[in-house]
Amino acid sequence: MAWLLRFGRSMLGQMILLSALFVGGGVYLLAVRPLLDMPRLDRIDPHASTLSAVRATMADAVARGGDAAALSARIERDPVMQQVQERNPGFRYFALHGDVRVGTSAPRYLTGTGVAGMIAARRSAGASGMCAEWERSFRQSAGIDHVGFHDCGTPRYYEVRGIATPIDIARPGAVRVYAARAWGHARGFVFPAMGVFAICIGILLCHSVRIRRIARLAGRVDDDERARELSEHGLPTELSPLIRAINRVIADSAAGERRRRFFLSAAAHEMRTPLTILRTRLEMLDESEDRTKLIGDVRRLSRLVNDLLTLTRIGERPPVLVPTRLFATCRAAIDALDPVAMGQGVTLRLRGATGAVVLGDATLIETAAANLIGNAIAVTPPGGTVTVSVSNAGELRVRDEGPGIAPDRVSEIFEPFVRLSDRHKGHGLGLAIVRAIADAHHATIDVDTTPPGTCFTIRFVPEGEAPAA
């Protein structure tokens, strides 16, 4: 019983069961049932075929109505009726549509069968909203007689008498008879088939929505979301192993991320104090070439430690996004780096919308701008210009006049410790910090490698707009 329940929960199992029902019903209705109902063609009674053709002709002629001339002409000109009259000298007919009466003789069965009384009673009772229908055949010595009556407000009646000799009617082939019967059964199969098809589509759509929801949750890269396991509730059993595997990956990734952050934070904090003490002691030494080189090395190590701490802080605690003046923040970054630019003979230029306001953390935005400007200064030759632009749409652009970046290496530059040029004396963490800050601010980064130089564009969320989820 348990395996049957699991099979029923399975998307594949549900599809197999419904498909089996659908195929089984289709085979029965379209193949088996027509074969069971197939008559033996050699046993078809020619008198029954003739009577059936005459009945169809009379019923159609009476139903179409018209005046007496039109009704009589419609019957007399029909090929079936002409052939019946030629082969049966005693053939007579009578037809009635409302008050119009035509025929080759007076009616024999209109009164005797009670049809006349029924018509009169329905007219007097005003039963036009109720339909009445009646048919009957009579075998007489002169041949077969038949009566047909239909009344849904307008009485229609016909009778034929004296069909003794059958007419020539082409006998249908077995294939034609089988096709006609199969189509007759198929018409009743259409709605159930559509229902089964709709159910199958519903199952697929339902599971597709759930699978897409799981895919969206699994595709998020935010650390808080990554630590949450995906639920198996409501999903088909085929996906359970996949969800469990993803949950194991999420758990391992979260644990590894916690260990990495703890190591970076602890190592950076532990290294900061010894480096400060070492630098202080070096500065107390007498002036020498070795002292200058050692102090420079300690400064680079201190910068590395500070970068690692910055990356750790951004990952551990999301910033509070408040309205921040983007132009003023970039001005602060330029003022801090202007001495460095002057030392290399590089000009810093700031332009754009002075009133641009974005949602962000001013300290982190200044850090991102400083890293982009510092990289631009490092790659721009003496006499060049680093241009910083700010737009009212919240865009920060930094363009240098350096040698540029190969387009195939753009995807690498935001990885930690990646350095594309020996001219830059950093450790390859600047752009990684920029990426982390942009992600924390729900911002996007574009890199334009079109010469001359390279242009980095960060698009922050302007004040008044909601950050993207």
Backbone hydrogen bonds, N-H to C=O, Kabsch-Sander energy under -0.5 kcal/mol:
donor,donor_aa,acceptor,acceptor_aa,energy
5,L,1,M,-2.0
6,R,2,A,-2.4
7,F,3,W,-2.4
8,G,4,L,-2.2
9,R,5,L,-1.8
10,S,6,R,-1.1
14,Q,10,S,-2.6
15,M,11,M,-2.2
16,I,12,L,-2.5
17,L,13,G,-2.6
18,L,14,Q,-2.3
19,S,15,M,-2.5
20,A,16,I,-2.6
21,L,17,L,-2.3
22,F,18,L,-2.5
23,V,19,S,-3.1
24,G,20,A,-2.8
25,G,21,L,-2.5
26,G,22,F,-2.4
27,V,23,V,-2.7
28,Y,24,G,-2.1
29,L,25,G,-2.6
30,L,26,G,-2.6
31,A,27,V,-1.8
32,V,27,V,-1.9
33,R,28,Y,-3.8
35,L,31,A,-1.1
36,L,32,V,-2.2
37,D,33,R,-2.0
38,M,34,P,-0.6
38,M,35,L,-0.6
41,L,39,P,-0.7
43,R,40,R,-1.8
44,I,41,L,-1.1
49,S,45,D,-2.1
50,T,46,P,-2.4
51,L,47,H,-2.7
52,S,48,A,-2.4
53,A,49,S,-2.1
54,V,50,T,-2.4
55,R,51,L,-2.8
56,A,52,S,-2.1
57,T,53,A,-2.0
58,M,54,V,-2.8
59,A,55,R,-2.8
60,D,56,A,-1.9
61,A,57,T,-2.3
62,V,58,M,-2.6
63,A,59,A,-2.0
64,R,60,D,-1.8
65,G,61,A,-0.8
71,L,67,D,-2.6
72,S,68,A,-2.5
73,A,69,A,-2.5
74,R,70,A,-2.2
75,I,71,L,-1.4
76,E,72,S,-2.8
77,R,73,A,-2.2
78,D,75,I,-0.9
82,Q,78,D,-2.3
83,Q,79,P,-2.3
84,V,80,V,-2.3
85,Q,81,M,-2.3
86,E,82,Q,-1.8
87,R,83,Q,-1.9
88,N,84,V,-1.5
91,F,88,N,-2.0
92,R,161,R,-2.1
94,F,159,E,-2.2
95,A,102,V,-3.0
96,L,157,Y,-3.2
97,H,100,V,-2.5
98,G,155,P,-2.9
99,D,97,H,-0.5
100,V,97,H,-2.1
102,V,95,A,-2.4
104,T,93,Y,-2.1
105,S,93,Y,-0.9
112,G,108,R,-0.5
113,T,109,Y,-2.2
114,G,111,T,-1.2
116,A,110,L,-2.6
118,M,114,G,-2.1
119,I,115,V,-2.6
120,A,116,A,-2.3
121,A,117,G,-2.6
122,R,118,M,-2.3
123,R,119,I,-2.0
124,S,120,A,-2.2
125,A,121,A,-2.0
126,G,122,R,-0.8
127,A,122,R,-2.0
128,S,126,G,-1.1
130,M,127,A,-1.1
132,A,151,D,-2.3
134,W,149,F,-2.6
136,R,147,V,-2.2
138,F,145,D,-3.1
140,Q,138,F,-0.7
140,Q,143,G,-3.1
143,G,140,Q,-1.0
144,I,163,I,-1.6
145,D,138,F,-3.7
146,H,160,V,-2.6
147,V,136,R,-2.9
148,G,158,Y,-2.7
149,F,134,W,-2.9
150,H,156,R,-2.7
151,D,132,A,-2.9
152,C,154,T,-0.6
156,R,150,H,-2.6
157,Y,96,L,-2.5
158,Y,148,G,-2.3
159,E,94,F,-2.4
160,V,146,H,-2.3
161,R,92,R,-2.8
163,I,144,I,-1.8
164,A,162,G,-1.3
169,I,167,I,-0.8
177,V,173,G,-2.5
178,Y,174,A,-2.9
179,A,175,V,-2.8
180,A,176,R,-2.4
181,R,177,V,-2.4
182,A,178,Y,-2.8
183,W,179,A,-2.4
184,G,180,A,-1.9
185,H,181,R,-2.1
186,A,182,A,-2.6
187,R,183,W,-2.0
188,G,184,G,-0.6
188,G,185,H,-0.6
189,F,185,H,-0.5
189,F,186,A,-1.2
190,V,186,A,-0.9
193,A,189,F,-2.3
194,M,190,V,-2.7
195,G,191,F,-2.3
196,V,192,P,-2.6
197,F,193,A,-2.5
198,A,194,M,-2.5
199,I,195,G,-2.2
200,C,196,V,-2.4
201,I,197,F,-2.5
202,G,198,A,-2.5
203,I,199,I,-2.5
204,L,200,C,-2.4
205,L,201,I,-2.8
206,C,202,G,-2.7
207,H,203,I,-2.5
208,S,204,L,-2.5
209,V,205,L,-2.5
210,R,206,C,-1.9
211,I,207,H,-2.8
212,R,208,S,-2.7
213,R,209,V,-2.1
214,I,210,R,-2.3
215,A,211,I,-2.6
216,R,212,R,-2.5
217,L,213,R,-2.2
218,A,214,I,-2.8
219,G,215,A,-1.9
220,R,216,R,-0.6
220,R,217,L,-0.8
226,R,222,D,-2.3
227,A,223,D,-1.5
228,R,225,E,-1.3
235,L,232,E,-1.7
239,L,236,P,-1.5
240,S,237,T,-0.9
243,I,239,L,-2.7
244,R,240,S,-2.6
245,A,241,P,-2.2
246,I,242,L,-2.6
247,N,243,I,-2.6
248,R,244,R,-2.1
249,V,245,A,-2.3
250,I,246,I,-2.8
251,A,247,N,-2.6
252,D,248,R,-2.8
253,S,249,V,-2.9
254,A,250,I,-2.8
255,A,251,A,-2.5
256,G,252,D,-2.7
257,E,253,S,-2.7
258,R,254,A,-2.4
259,R,255,A,-2.3
260,R,256,G,-2.6
261,R,257,E,-2.6
262,F,258,R,-2.4
263,F,259,R,-2.6
264,L,260,R,-2.8
265,S,261,R,-2.9
266,A,262,F,-2.9
267,A,263,F,-3.1
268,A,264,L,-2.6
269,H,265,S,-2.6
270,E,266,A,-2.6
271,M,267,A,-2.1
272,R,268,A,-1.8
273,T,269,H,-0.9
275,L,271,M,-2.1
276,T,272,R,-2.1
277,I,273,T,-2.4
278,L,274,P,-2.6
279,R,275,L,-2.6
280,T,276,T,-2.2
281,R,277,I,-2.3
282,L,278,L,-2.2
283,E,279,R,-2.2
284,M,280,T,-0.8
285,L,282,L,-1.3
292,T,288,S,-1.9
293,K,289,E,-2.1
294,L,290,D,-2.6
295,I,291,R,-2.4
296,G,292,T,-2.0
297,D,293,K,-2.3
298,V,294,L,-2.5
299,R,295,I,-2.1
300,R,296,G,-2.0
301,L,297,D,-2.2
302,S,298,V,-2.6
303,R,299,R,-2.4
304,L,300,R,-2.2
305,V,301,L,-2.4
306,N,302,S,-2.5
307,D,303,R,-2.4
308,L,304,L,-2.4
309,L,305,V,-2.4
310,T,306,N,-2.3
311,L,307,D,-2.5
312,T,308,L,-2.3
313,R,309,L,-2.6
314,I,310,T,-2.3
315,G,311,L,-1.9
316,E,312,T,-2.1
317,R,313,R,-2.0
321,L,319,P,-0.6
322,V,320,V,-0.7
322,V,360,G,-1.7
324,T,358,V,-3.2
326,L,324,T,-0.8
326,L,356,A,-1.7
327,F,356,A,-0.6
329,T,325,R,-1.9
330,C,326,L,-2.2
331,R,327,F,-2.2
332,A,328,A,-1.9
333,A,329,T,-1.7
334,I,330,C,-2.4
335,D,331,R,-2.6
336,A,332,A,-1.7
337,L,333,A,-1.5
338,D,334,I,-1.4
341,A,337,L,-2.4
342,M,338,D,-2.7
343,G,339,P,-2.0
344,Q,340,V,-1.1
344,Q,341,A,-0.6
345,G,342,M,-1.0
346,V,341,A,-3.0
347,T,384,G,-2.4
349,R,386,V,-2.6
351,R,388,V,-2.4
353,A,390,V,-2.5
354,T,352,G,-0.6
356,A,353,A,-1.0
358,V,324,T,-2.7
359,L,461,V,-2.9
360,G,322,V,-2.7
360,G,358,V,-0.6
362,A,360,G,-0.6
365,I,361,D,-2.8
366,E,362,A,-2.3
367,T,363,T,-1.8
368,A,364,L,-2.5
369,A,365,I,-2.7
370,A,366,E,-2.6
371,N,367,T,-2.2
372,L,368,A,-2.2
373,I,369,A,-2.8
374,G,370,A,-2.8
375,N,371,N,-2.2
376,A,372,L,-2.2
377,I,373,I,-2.5
378,A,374,G,-1.9
379,V,375,N,-1.5
380,T,376,A,-1.2
383,G,345,G,-3.4
384,G,381,P,-2.1
386,V,347,T,-3.0
387,T,385,T,-0.6
387,T,399,R,-2.3
388,V,349,R,-3.5
388,V,386,V,-0.5
389,S,387,T,-0.5
389,S,397,R,-2.7
390,V,351,R,-1.5
391,S,395,E,-1.8
394,G,391,S,-1.7
396,L,458,I,-2.8
397,R,389,S,-2.7
397,R,395,E,-0.5
398,V,456,F,-2.3
399,R,387,T,-2.6
400,D,454,T,-2.2
409,R,406,A,-2.2
410,V,407,P,-1.1
412,E,409,R,-1.3
413,I,409,R,-0.9
413,I,410,V,-0.7
415,E,412,E,-2.1
417,F,428,G,-1.1
418,V,415,E,-1.3
418,V,428,G,-1.0
419,R,417,F,-0.6
424,H,421,S,-0.7
425,K,423,R,-0.6
433,I,429,L,-2.3
434,V,430,G,-2.0
435,R,431,L,-2.6
436,A,432,A,-2.3
437,I,433,I,-2.7
438,A,434,V,-2.6
439,D,435,R,-2.6
440,A,436,A,-2.1
441,H,437,I,-1.3
442,H,439,D,-1.4
443,A,438,A,-3.1
444,T,459,R,-1.2
446,D,457,T,-2.4
448,D,455,C,-2.9
449,T,447,V,-0.7
453,G,402,G,-0.8
455,C,448,D,-2.2
456,F,398,V,-2.4
457,T,446,D,-2.6
458,I,396,L,-2.7
459,R,444,T,-2.5
459,R,457,T,-0.5
460,F,394,G,-2.8
460,F,458,I,-0.8
463,E,357,V,-2.0
465,E,462,P,-1.8
